[in-house]
Amino acid sequence: MKKEALIELVKKAKDKDQKAQTHLINLFWVDVFSFVMKKVQDENDADEITVHVFSKVLSKLDMYDPNFQFKTWILTIAQNTVIDFWRKKSRENTDASDSLDEVKNHFAKSPEELLISEEENDEILKIVASMDANYQDIIRLRFFEEKSIKEIAEELNLSVANTKVRIMRAKKVLAELLKSNELYNE
């Protein structure tokens, strides 16, 4: 794609044109996924990270400087997202290796904590139920049934690329709804 056409596409995507956003994602998906896959060497992690990268890309389009290559800018975001992934993974491994007593204490919740946890879960389910039906399906399949992107695409009769975009949008909408909910404004 010529630079002028790409800059015009970026401009439309920045203005929340969903077709332009989808086109931009499809244009660079393979490059980003391949880059991430080399770094994490796990297809599911690479899929998740790539979705996260494009979520960041779309939210930060106003920060893109057209004097630089767009692909380089996206791959820089991908690199930073992979670094964040490994940091988080490292923290999880450190946390997991903490003493067994702490683990036992963590799982030995009081009845009050269990009730609060159950209420929070019910609240999240209510929020998901308030979402658009397409987003509900995506959230249910991806996070409650823990299906792969490919399985979701087949079940909903969508392309894999379209499924990835829908997952990204559904996560964004859910995050906004959770933030605006009283439960998470403490």
Biotite code that builds the C-alpha atoms (Angstrom):
import biotite.structure as struc

atoms = struc.array([
    struc.Atom([0.000, 0.000, 0.000], chain_id="A", res_id=1, res_name="MET", atom_name="CA", element="C"),
    struc.Atom([1.333, 3.432, -0.901], chain_id="A", res_id=2, res_name="LYS", atom_name="CA", element="C"),
    struc.Atom([2.234, 5.781, 1.932], chain_id="A", res_id=3, res_name="LYS", atom_name="CA", element="C"),
    struc.Atom([-0.445, 8.351, 1.013], chain_id="A", res_id=4, res_name="GLU", atom_name="CA", element="C"),
    struc.Atom([-3.179, 5.690, 0.969], chain_id="A", res_id=5, res_name="ALA", atom_name="CA", element="C"),
    struc.Atom([-1.951, 4.287, 4.291], chain_id="A", res_id=6, res_name="LEU", atom_name="CA", element="C"),
    struc.Atom([-1.943, 7.746, 5.903], chain_id="A", res_id=7, res_name="ILE", atom_name="CA", element="C"),
    struc.Atom([-5.514, 8.296, 4.655], chain_id="A", res_id=8, res_name="GLU", atom_name="CA", element="C"),
    struc.Atom([-6.533, 4.895, 6.056], chain_id="A", res_id=9, res_name="LEU", atom_name="CA", element="C"),
    struc.Atom([-4.934, 5.753, 9.427], chain_id="A", res_id=10, res_name="VAL", atom_name="CA", element="C"),
    struc.Atom([-6.782, 9.098, 9.435], chain_id="A", res_id=11, res_name="LYS", atom_name="CA", element="C"),
    struc.Atom([-10.141, 7.359, 8.834], chain_id="A", res_id=12, res_name="LYS", atom_name="CA", element="C"),
    struc.Atom([-9.359, 4.765, 11.507], chain_id="A", res_id=13, res_name="ALA", atom_name="CA", element="C"),
    struc.Atom([-8.460, 7.570, 13.921], chain_id="A", res_id=14, res_name="LYS", atom_name="CA", element="C"),
    struc.Atom([-11.916, 9.070, 13.234], chain_id="A", res_id=15, res_name="ASP", atom_name="CA", element="C"),
    struc.Atom([-13.481, 5.776, 14.441], chain_id="A", res_id=16, res_name="LYS", atom_name="CA", element="C"),
    struc.Atom([-14.374, 4.517, 10.935], chain_id="A", res_id=17, res_name="ASP", atom_name="CA", element="C"),
    struc.Atom([-14.848, 0.813, 11.745], chain_id="A", res_id=18, res_name="GLN", atom_name="CA", element="C"),
    struc.Atom([-14.224, -0.370, 8.177], chain_id="A", res_id=19, res_name="LYS", atom_name="CA", element="C"),
    struc.Atom([-10.931, 1.544, 8.122], chain_id="A", res_id=20, res_name="ALA", atom_name="CA", element="C"),
    struc.Atom([-9.982, 0.107, 11.528], chain_id="A", res_id=21, res_name="GLN", atom_name="CA", element="C"),
    struc.Atom([-10.747, -3.428, 10.365], chain_id="A", res_id=22, res_name="THR", atom_name="CA", element="C"),
    struc.Atom([-8.817, -2.862, 7.117], chain_id="A", res_id=23, res_name="HIS", atom_name="CA", element="C"),
    struc.Atom([-5.827, -1.541, 9.088], chain_id="A", res_id=24, res_name="LEU", atom_name="CA", element="C"),
    struc.Atom([-5.899, -4.553, 11.416], chain_id="A", res_id=25, res_name="ILE", atom_name="CA", element="C"),
    struc.Atom([-6.167, -6.988, 8.506], chain_id="A", res_id=26, res_name="ASN", atom_name="CA", element="C"),
    struc.Atom([-3.326, -5.222, 6.707], chain_id="A", res_id=27, res_name="LEU", atom_name="CA", element="C"),
    struc.Atom([-0.857, -5.664, 9.578], chain_id="A", res_id=28, res_name="PHE", atom_name="CA", element="C"),
    struc.Atom([-2.242, -8.688, 11.465], chain_id="A", res_id=29, res_name="TRP", atom_name="CA", element="C"),
    struc.Atom([0.135, -11.255, 9.947], chain_id="A", res_id=30, res_name="VAL", atom_name="CA", element="C"),
    struc.Atom([3.194, -9.047, 10.534], chain_id="A", res_id=31, res_name="ASP", atom_name="CA", element="C"),
    struc.Atom([2.314, -8.443, 14.179], chain_id="A", res_id=32, res_name="VAL", atom_name="CA", element="C"),
    struc.Atom([1.198, -12.022, 14.873], chain_id="A", res_id=33, res_name="PHE", atom_name="CA", element="C"),
    struc.Atom([4.387, -13.432, 13.298], chain_id="A", res_id=34, res_name="SER", atom_name="CA", element="C"),
    struc.Atom([6.532, -11.011, 15.297], chain_id="A", res_id=35, res_name="PHE", atom_name="CA", element="C"),
    struc.Atom([4.763, -11.899, 18.560], chain_id="A", res_id=36, res_name="VAL", atom_name="CA", element="C"),
    struc.Atom([4.780, -15.640, 17.792], chain_id="A", res_id=37, res_name="MET", atom_name="CA", element="C"),
    struc.Atom([8.590, -15.577, 17.446], chain_id="A", res_id=38, res_name="LYS", atom_name="CA", element="C"),
    struc.Atom([8.812, -13.976, 20.880], chain_id="A", res_id=39, res_name="LYS", atom_name="CA", element="C"),
    struc.Atom([6.325, -16.120, 22.844], chain_id="A", res_id=40, res_name="VAL", atom_name="CA", element="C"),
    struc.Atom([6.196, -19.350, 20.798], chain_id="A", res_id=41, res_name="GLN", atom_name="CA", element="C"),
    struc.Atom([2.645, -20.167, 21.882], chain_id="A", res_id=42, res_name="ASP", atom_name="CA", element="C"),
    struc.Atom([-0.233, -19.646, 19.460], chain_id="A", res_id=43, res_name="GLU", atom_name="CA", element="C"),
    struc.Atom([-2.877, -18.826, 22.095], chain_id="A", res_id=44, res_name="ASN", atom_name="CA", element="C"),
    struc.Atom([-0.608, -16.303, 23.851], chain_id="A", res_id=45, res_name="ASP", atom_name="CA", element="C"),
    struc.Atom([0.367, -14.828, 20.481], chain_id="A", res_id=46, res_name="ALA", atom_name="CA", element="C"),
    struc.Atom([-3.315, -14.439, 19.531], chain_id="A", res_id=47, res_name="ASP", atom_name="CA", element="C"),
    struc.Atom([-4.157, -12.731, 22.832], chain_id="A", res_id=48, res_name="GLU", atom_name="CA", element="C"),
    struc.Atom([-1.142, -10.433, 22.660], chain_id="A", res_id=49, res_name="ILE", atom_name="CA", element="C"),
    struc.Atom([-1.842, -9.525, 19.030], chain_id="A", res_id=50, res_name="THR", atom_name="CA", element="C"),
    struc.Atom([-5.447, -8.609, 19.882], chain_id="A", res_id=51, res_name="VAL", atom_name="CA", element="C"),
    struc.Atom([-4.097, -6.494, 22.750], chain_id="A", res_id=52, res_name="HIS", atom_name="CA", element="C"),
    struc.Atom([-1.559, -4.823, 20.428], chain_id="A", res_id=53, res_name="VAL", atom_name="CA", element="C"),
    struc.Atom([-4.263, -3.761, 17.977], chain_id="A", res_id=54, res_name="PHE", atom_name="CA", element="C"),
    struc.Atom([-6.436, -2.534, 20.799], chain_id="A", res_id=55, res_name="SER", atom_name="CA", element="C"),
    struc.Atom([-3.536, -0.284, 21.844], chain_id="A", res_id=56, res_name="LYS", atom_name="CA", element="C"),
    struc.Atom([-2.839, 0.735, 18.241], chain_id="A", res_id=57, res_name="VAL", atom_name="CA", element="C"),
    struc.Atom([-6.436, 1.857, 17.694], chain_id="A", res_id=58, res_name="LEU", atom_name="CA", element="C"),
    struc.Atom([-6.560, 3.753, 20.974], chain_id="A", res_id=59, res_name="SER", atom_name="CA", element="C"),
    struc.Atom([-3.242, 5.511, 20.296], chain_id="A", res_id=60, res_name="LYS", atom_name="CA", element="C"),
    struc.Atom([-3.616, 6.385, 16.599], chain_id="A", res_id=61, res_name="LEU", atom_name="CA", element="C"),
    struc.Atom([-3.495, 10.084, 17.462], chain_id="A", res_id=62, res_name="ASP", atom_name="CA", element="C"),
    struc.Atom([0.080, 9.533, 18.692], chain_id="A", res_id=63, res_name="MET", atom_name="CA", element="C"),
    struc.Atom([1.293, 8.130, 15.349], chain_id="A", res_id=64, res_name="TYR", atom_name="CA", element="C"),
    struc.Atom([3.765, 10.409, 13.545], chain_id="A", res_id=65, res_name="ASP", atom_name="CA", element="C"),
    struc.Atom([3.385, 10.029, 9.741], chain_id="A", res_id=66, res_name="PRO", atom_name="CA", element="C"),
    struc.Atom([7.095, 10.858, 9.327], chain_id="A", res_id=67, res_name="ASN", atom_name="CA", element="C"),
    struc.Atom([7.839, 7.307, 10.490], chain_id="A", res_id=68, res_name="PHE", atom_name="CA", element="C"),
    struc.Atom([6.897, 3.924, 9.018], chain_id="A", res_id=69, res_name="GLN", atom_name="CA", element="C"),
    struc.Atom([3.520, 2.777, 10.344], chain_id="A", res_id=70, res_name="PHE", atom_name="CA", element="C"),
    struc.Atom([4.652, -0.857, 10.462], chain_id="A", res_id=71, res_name="LYS", atom_name="CA", element="C"),
    struc.Atom([7.645, 0.101, 12.618], chain_id="A", res_id=72, res_name="THR", atom_name="CA", element="C"),
    struc.Atom([5.348, 2.016, 14.975], chain_id="A", res_id=73, res_name="TRP", atom_name="CA", element="C"),
    struc.Atom([3.006, -0.982, 15.303], chain_id="A", res_id=74, res_name="ILE", atom_name="CA", element="C"),
    struc.Atom([5.877, -3.422, 15.846], chain_id="A", res_id=75, res_name="LEU", atom_name="CA", element="C"),
    struc.Atom([7.270, -1.134, 18.563], chain_id="A", res_id=76, res_name="THR", atom_name="CA", element="C"),
    struc.Atom([3.913, -1.346, 20.334], chain_id="A", res_id=77, res_name="ILE", atom_name="CA", element="C"),
    struc.Atom([4.000, -5.118, 19.822], chain_id="A", res_id=78, res_name="ALA", atom_name="CA", element="C"),
    struc.Atom([7.508, -5.325, 21.290], chain_id="A", res_id=79, res_name="GLN", atom_name="CA", element="C"),
    struc.Atom([6.449, -3.356, 24.378], chain_id="A", res_id=80, res_name="ASN", atom_name="CA", element="C"),
    struc.Atom([3.337, -5.494, 24.776], chain_id="A", res_id=81, res_name="THR", atom_name="CA", element="C"),
    struc.Atom([5.432, -8.675, 24.625], chain_id="A", res_id=82, res_name="VAL", atom_name="CA", element="C"),
    struc.Atom([7.767, -7.217, 27.282], chain_id="A", res_id=83, res_name="ILE", atom_name="CA", element="C"),
    struc.Atom([4.718, -6.494, 29.477], chain_id="A", res_id=84, res_name="ASP", atom_name="CA", element="C"),
    struc.Atom([3.496, -10.063, 28.882], chain_id="A", res_id=85, res_name="PHE", atom_name="CA", element="C"),
    struc.Atom([6.819, -11.546, 30.050], chain_id="A", res_id=86, res_name="TRP", atom_name="CA", element="C"),
    struc.Atom([6.939, -9.233, 33.081], chain_id="A", res_id=87, res_name="ARG", atom_name="CA", element="C"),
    struc.Atom([3.441, -10.287, 34.078], chain_id="A", res_id=88, res_name="LYS", atom_name="CA", element="C"),
    struc.Atom([4.304, -13.951, 33.519], chain_id="A", res_id=89, res_name="LYS", atom_name="CA", element="C"),
    struc.Atom([7.426, -13.541, 35.638], chain_id="A", res_id=90, res_name="SER", atom_name="CA", element="C"),
    struc.Atom([5.413, -11.960, 38.475], chain_id="A", res_id=91, res_name="ARG", atom_name="CA", element="C"),
    struc.Atom([2.858, -14.782, 38.260], chain_id="A", res_id=92, res_name="GLU", atom_name="CA", element="C"),
    struc.Atom([5.628, -17.366, 38.527], chain_id="A", res_id=93, res_name="ASN", atom_name="CA", element="C"),
    struc.Atom([7.127, -15.554, 41.510], chain_id="A", res_id=94, res_name="THR", atom_name="CA", element="C"),
    struc.Atom([3.712, -15.325, 43.142], chain_id="A", res_id=95, res_name="ASP", atom_name="CA", element="C"),
    struc.Atom([3.046, -19.001, 42.437], chain_id="A", res_id=96, res_name="ALA", atom_name="CA", element="C"),
    struc.Atom([6.259, -20.031, 44.163], chain_id="A", res_id=97, res_name="SER", atom_name="CA", element="C"),
    struc.Atom([5.344, -18.244, 47.418], chain_id="A", res_id=98, res_name="ASP", atom_name="CA", element="C"),
    struc.Atom([4.875, -20.365, 50.494], chain_id="A", res_id=99, res_name="SER", atom_name="CA", element="C"),
    struc.Atom([2.180, -23.014, 50.673], chain_id="A", res_id=100, res_name="LEU", atom_name="CA", element="C"),
    struc.Atom([0.687, -21.397, 53.787], chain_id="A", res_id=101, res_name="ASP", atom_name="CA", element="C"),
    struc.Atom([-0.046, -18.226, 51.835], chain_id="A", res_id=102, res_name="GLU", atom_name="CA", element="C"),
    struc.Atom([-1.724, -20.270, 49.116], chain_id="A", res_id=103, res_name="VAL", atom_name="CA", element="C"),
    struc.Atom([-3.814, -22.104, 51.707], chain_id="A", res_id=104, res_name="LYS", atom_name="CA", element="C"),
    struc.Atom([-4.784, -18.799, 53.330], chain_id="A", res_id=105, res_name="ASN", atom_name="CA", element="C"),
    struc.Atom([-5.706, -17.348, 49.939], chain_id="A", res_id=106, res_name="HIS", atom_name="CA", element="C"),
    struc.Atom([-8.129, -20.188, 49.250], chain_id="A", res_id=107, res_name="PHE", atom_name="CA", element="C"),
    struc.Atom([-9.514, -20.284, 52.783], chain_id="A", res_id=108, res_name="ALA", atom_name="CA", element="C"),
    struc.Atom([-11.874, -17.351, 52.262], chain_id="A", res_id=109, res_name="LYS", atom_name="CA", element="C"),
    struc.Atom([-14.257, -16.297, 54.951], chain_id="A", res_id=110, res_name="SER", atom_name="CA", element="C"),
    struc.Atom([-18.001, -16.636, 54.306], chain_id="A", res_id=111, res_name="PRO", atom_name="CA", element="C"),
    struc.Atom([-18.142, -12.836, 53.899], chain_id="A", res_id=112, res_name="GLU", atom_name="CA", element="C"),
    struc.Atom([-15.383, -12.899, 51.264], chain_id="A", res_id=113, res_name="GLU", atom_name="CA", element="C"),
    struc.Atom([-17.127, -15.719, 49.422], chain_id="A", res_id=114, res_name="LEU", atom_name="CA", element="C"),
    struc.Atom([-20.398, -13.763, 49.442], chain_id="A", res_id=115, res_name="LEU", atom_name="CA", element="C"),
    struc.Atom([-18.671, -10.603, 48.155], chain_id="A", res_id=116, res_name="ILE", atom_name="CA", element="C"),
    struc.Atom([-16.917, -12.616, 45.470], chain_id="A", res_id=117, res_name="SER", atom_name="CA", element="C"),
    struc.Atom([-20.247, -14.171, 44.455], chain_id="A", res_id=118, res_name="GLU", atom_name="CA", element="C"),
    struc.Atom([-21.898, -10.721, 44.356], chain_id="A", res_id=119, res_name="GLU", atom_name="CA", element="C"),
    struc.Atom([-19.092, -9.360, 42.174], chain_id="A", res_id=120, res_name="GLU", atom_name="CA", element="C"),
    struc.Atom([-19.481, -12.338, 39.840], chain_id="A", res_id=121, res_name="ASN", atom_name="CA", element="C"),
    struc.Atom([-23.257, -11.742, 39.633], chain_id="A", res_id=122, res_name="ASP", atom_name="CA", element="C"),
    struc.Atom([-22.613, -8.050, 38.917], chain_id="A", res_id=123, res_name="GLU", atom_name="CA", element="C"),
    struc.Atom([-20.189, -8.919, 36.102], chain_id="A", res_id=124, res_name="ILE", atom_name="CA", element="C"),
    struc.Atom([-22.735, -11.329, 34.621], chain_id="A", res_id=125, res_name="LEU", atom_name="CA", element="C"),
    struc.Atom([-25.412, -8.578, 34.744], chain_id="A", res_id=126, res_name="LYS", atom_name="CA", element="C"),
    struc.Atom([-23.041, -6.186, 32.953], chain_id="A", res_id=127, res_name="ILE", atom_name="CA", element="C"),
    struc.Atom([-22.285, -8.782, 30.272], chain_id="A", res_id=128, res_name="VAL", atom_name="CA", element="C"),
    struc.Atom([-26.039, -9.387, 29.894], chain_id="A", res_id=129, res_name="ALA", atom_name="CA", element="C"),
    struc.Atom([-26.552, -5.649, 29.263], chain_id="A", res_id=130, res_name="SER", atom_name="CA", element="C"),
    struc.Atom([-24.153, -5.719, 26.304], chain_id="A", res_id=131, res_name="MET", atom_name="CA", element="C"),
    struc.Atom([-25.050, -6.085, 22.624], chain_id="A", res_id=132, res_name="ASP", atom_name="CA", element="C"),
    struc.Atom([-25.933, -9.730, 21.808], chain_id="A", res_id=133, res_name="ALA", atom_name="CA", element="C"),
    struc.Atom([-22.897, -10.141, 19.512], chain_id="A", res_id=134, res_name="ASN", atom_name="CA", element="C"),
    struc.Atom([-20.571, -8.961, 22.276], chain_id="A", res_id=135, res_name="TYR", atom_name="CA", element="C"),
    struc.Atom([-22.306, -11.246, 24.789], chain_id="A", res_id=136, res_name="GLN", atom_name="CA", element="C"),
    struc.Atom([-21.681, -14.235, 22.528], chain_id="A", res_id=137, res_name="ASP", atom_name="CA", element="C"),
    struc.Atom([-18.021, -13.316, 22.046], chain_id="A", res_id=138, res_name="ILE", atom_name="CA", element="C"),
    struc.Atom([-17.448, -12.779, 25.802], chain_id="A", res_id=139, res_name="ILE", atom_name="CA", element="C"),
    struc.Atom([-19.265, -16.009, 26.684], chain_id="A", res_id=140, res_name="ARG", atom_name="CA", element="C"),
    struc.Atom([-17.371, -18.129, 24.157], chain_id="A", res_id=141, res_name="LEU", atom_name="CA", element="C"),
    struc.Atom([-13.946, -16.619, 24.800], chain_id="A", res_id=142, res_name="ARG", atom_name="CA", element="C"),
    struc.Atom([-13.910, -16.109, 28.553], chain_id="A", res_id=143, res_name="PHE", atom_name="CA", element="C"),
    struc.Atom([-16.574, -18.347, 30.075], chain_id="A", res_id=144, res_name="PHE", atom_name="CA", element="C"),
    struc.Atom([-16.242, -21.315, 27.705], chain_id="A", res_id=145, res_name="GLU", atom_name="CA", element="C"),
    struc.Atom([-12.536, -20.536, 27.045], chain_id="A", res_id=146, res_name="GLU", atom_name="CA", element="C"),
    struc.Atom([-12.728, -21.367, 23.341], chain_id="A", res_id=147, res_name="LYS", atom_name="CA", element="C"),
    struc.Atom([-9.940, -20.516, 20.933], chain_id="A", res_id=148, res_name="SER", atom_name="CA", element="C"),
    struc.Atom([-10.334, -17.745, 18.375], chain_id="A", res_id=149, res_name="ILE", atom_name="CA", element="C"),
    struc.Atom([-10.533, -20.362, 15.623], chain_id="A", res_id=150, res_name="LYS", atom_name="CA", element="C"),
    struc.Atom([-13.307, -22.277, 17.442], chain_id="A", res_id=151, res_name="GLU", atom_name="CA", element="C"),
    struc.Atom([-15.282, -19.075, 17.976], chain_id="A", res_id=152, res_name="ILE", atom_name="CA", element="C"),
    struc.Atom([-14.896, -18.121, 14.302], chain_id="A", res_id=153, res_name="ALA", atom_name="CA", element="C"),
    struc.Atom([-16.241, -21.521, 13.244], chain_id="A", res_id=154, res_name="GLU", atom_name="CA", element="C"),
    struc.Atom([-19.129, -21.448, 15.719], chain_id="A", res_id=155, res_name="GLU", atom_name="CA", element="C"),
    struc.Atom([-20.222, -17.922, 14.764], chain_id="A", res_id=156, res_name="LEU", atom_name="CA", element="C"),
    struc.Atom([-19.486, -18.472, 11.064], chain_id="A", res_id=157, res_name="ASN", atom_name="CA", element="C"),
    struc.Atom([-17.035, -15.544, 10.943], chain_id="A", res_id=158, res_name="LEU", atom_name="CA", element="C"),
    struc.Atom([-13.563, -15.117, 9.547], chain_id="A", res_id=159, res_name="SER", atom_name="CA", element="C"),
    struc.Atom([-10.734, -15.454, 12.070], chain_id="A", res_id=160, res_name="VAL", atom_name="CA", element="C"),
    struc.Atom([-9.773, -11.810, 11.450], chain_id="A", res_id=161, res_name="ALA", atom_name="CA", element="C"),
    struc.Atom([-13.330, -10.611, 12.073], chain_id="A", res_id=162, res_name="ASN", atom_name="CA", element="C"),
    struc.Atom([-13.502, -12.725, 15.227], chain_id="A", res_id=163, res_name="THR", atom_name="CA", element="C"),
    struc.Atom([-10.305, -11.137, 16.542], chain_id="A", res_id=164, res_name="LYS", atom_name="CA", element="C"),
    struc.Atom([-11.661, -7.653, 15.906], chain_id="A", res_id=165, res_name="VAL", atom_name="CA", element="C"),
    struc.Atom([-14.939, -8.531, 17.650], chain_id="A", res_id=166, res_name="ARG", atom_name="CA", element="C"),
    struc.Atom([-13.088, -9.942, 20.676], chain_id="A", res_id=167, res_name="ILE", atom_name="CA", element="C"),
    struc.Atom([-11.028, -6.767, 20.903], chain_id="A", res_id=168, res_name="MET", atom_name="CA", element="C"),
    struc.Atom([-14.124, -4.546, 20.693], chain_id="A", res_id=169, res_name="ARG", atom_name="CA", element="C"),
    struc.Atom([-16.100, -6.671, 23.160], chain_id="A", res_id=170, res_name="ALA", atom_name="CA", element="C"),
    struc.Atom([-13.239, -6.510, 25.684], chain_id="A", res_id=171, res_name="LYS", atom_name="CA", element="C"),
    struc.Atom([-13.053, -2.748, 25.271], chain_id="A", res_id=172, res_name="LYS", atom_name="CA", element="C"),
    struc.Atom([-16.811, -2.286, 25.769], chain_id="A", res_id=173, res_name="VAL", atom_name="CA", element="C"),
    struc.Atom([-16.792, -4.605, 28.796], chain_id="A", res_id=174, res_name="LEU", atom_name="CA", element="C"),
    struc.Atom([-13.842, -2.762, 30.332], chain_id="A", res_id=175, res_name="ALA", atom_name="CA", element="C"),
    struc.Atom([-15.638, 0.574, 29.913], chain_id="A", res_id=176, res_name="GLU", atom_name="CA", element="C"),
    struc.Atom([-18.829, -0.831, 31.462], chain_id="A", res_id=177, res_name="LEU", atom_name="CA", element="C"),
    struc.Atom([-16.877, -2.283, 34.399], chain_id="A", res_id=178, res_name="LEU", atom_name="CA", element="C"),
    struc.Atom([-15.085, 1.029, 34.966], chain_id="A", res_id=179, res_name="LYS", atom_name="CA", element="C"),
    struc.Atom([-18.368, 2.952, 34.995], chain_id="A", res_id=180, res_name="SER", atom_name="CA", element="C"),
    struc.Atom([-19.941, 0.442, 37.395], chain_id="A", res_id=181, res_name="ASN", atom_name="CA", element="C"),
    struc.Atom([-20.074, 1.459, 41.082], chain_id="A", res_id=182, res_name="GLU", atom_name="CA", element="C"),
    struc.Atom([-18.552, -1.858, 42.147], chain_id="A", res_id=183, res_name="LEU", atom_name="CA", element="C"),
    struc.Atom([-15.214, -0.943, 40.588], chain_id="A", res_id=184, res_name="TYR", atom_name="CA", element="C"),
    struc.Atom([-15.145, 2.756, 41.504], chain_id="A", res_id=185, res_name="ASN", atom_name="CA", element="C"),
    struc.Atom([-14.007, 2.225, 45.089], chain_id="A", res_id=186, res_name="GLU", atom_name="CA", element="C"),
])
